[in-house]
Amino acid sequence: MMRPERLPEDVEPGDLAQIPRPREQTGLVGHAEAEAALCAGIASGRLHHAWLIGGPRGIGKATLAYRMARWLIANPAGGAPDNLAVDPGHPAARQVAALSHPNLVALRRTRPANAKTLVTKISVEAARNALDLFGSTGGNAGYRICIVDSAEDLNANSANALLKMVEEPPARCLFLIVSHAPGRLLPTIRSRCRALTLRPLAEAEVGRVVAGFAPPFVQPDGEALARAAALSEGSVAQAVALLDPATAHLVAEVETLLARLDHPDWRRILALAEKLSGRESDELFAASLDTVFRFVSAELDRRQHEPPARLAALVEVCDKIARAAREATTYNLDRRPLVLSLFGDLAGALRDAA
């Protein structure tokens, strides 16, 4: 299936440059158990009406959700599938990729007309418009399907609108709710969904996904791909970010500074703080935090046989960094003090743990 050229104004949450969107990908790497659970639900003839597909970002949750929708649209009479594969040339594949099938709706953040950026939350109006699909009484056969991508983007009112529909589901409806942090969802939504937890991909699986991307994506050399897969924590999105030269350089710099915390290089740390201070540096800032958390996790693993009291300071610093990062994002705070205190606090915690 040919992927149409993406226009600059065609922006969706989670977009990666030159990478197919989840609804455009007909293949799936990993997650065999989750796919088998969905197949069993179809085969039973009593498919649960709401599934909460949880797991870290970038591991294939939305890809699986659209794969399920594609199979149901291609097979409105149901069946007993061994897997959810659909031929890329099937009309259902084209309709799902274009979100043009009348029985499918995607509830997600959008970019309003004449706006430069996506809205930050899914509004209640957007939720109600999407959920109108389930109020229709059209003669289309098969399931009516809503994919929520992602639940974290719902605000309180749109979450309640979704809850009302999930509580009183019409016949032959299906909600596939993608969530990066299912524990933060309304308990009333969670209680009405069947949980489907996806695990991070293995390094080799991440490599397979990236190696399968067609042009215009430029394939990296084997060494760069192996390093990105190793640092990706099972996330294809994170691996792709790490293949960007600017991100790779930043990660290498942060790793160097963390390796020298016994004698912090404050000149270079200050330069890093300046680099990460701009609003255009959101992705680099996220990559630097991921690098810090990997470093702390590796330190804790290396010291796992030491008394917990000696490691408490490292855990506390990690929690403090995560809190400060969330506050900086929420309240649009200057990141420079955060970066400086991050290295200072980590250096102190490592001295305490020595």
C-alpha angles and dihedrals in degrees: 000000000000114000113224118238110267115235120222091246091050099095128159133174113277095016115164119199113260092355123120115248118245092258090053094054115089095179128075128201117203127345094099092153093052092048090049090053091054091047090051090051091053093046092051092062088226102085110181110247098227130039125185107209106197137179143098122315120277100019099111106274096133091040089058092046093053090043089057092047091048093053094048092049091048091047108037091164091060124222140178105288125191088206139354098249117141124187108258088230094056114113089238090061091055093044094050092047089053095038086231102129112109092224095056131073130171118213106204144123114290139191111248118227112281092009121125097212141034120268112260096231140024106255125223089244091056090048093050092047091051093045091053083086088076094049093058121097098201121151097244110135123228134032125332105225134199120189114198110202104204128359090199089068094062117102121216095271097045090047089054091049089053091046092055091054094045090049093054104028120186119231118286095008125139131197117196105189116192114204133176091193110024092176090069095056123103106281088226090060093045092050092057096048132078106236118233110182117197120202125217114273121256117255091253091051092051088051091050092052094049093044088054096059111114127219138315079052107088111226114230124227117269096258094052092047092048092051093046091049091048092053096039097087088223095306121125090198090056092047091052090050090051090054090063107101093225092051093044090052092048093049090050090051093049091047090052093050092047091050089057099049091122085070106018116211097223094182092060092039090054090049089052091049090053091049092052096044099084123090089234088064096069094117093045090049090052090049091051091051091049088053091051093049091049089051093051092045090052091049091051091049091049091051098039093122093055121097111280091233090065091054098044093092092057092052092047092050090050091053091047092052092050092050093047091049092052091049092048090054096043097047098030092241127176108270097204096084089046093054093046094048090045093063093040093051093046091050090052093047091052091051090051090050094048 
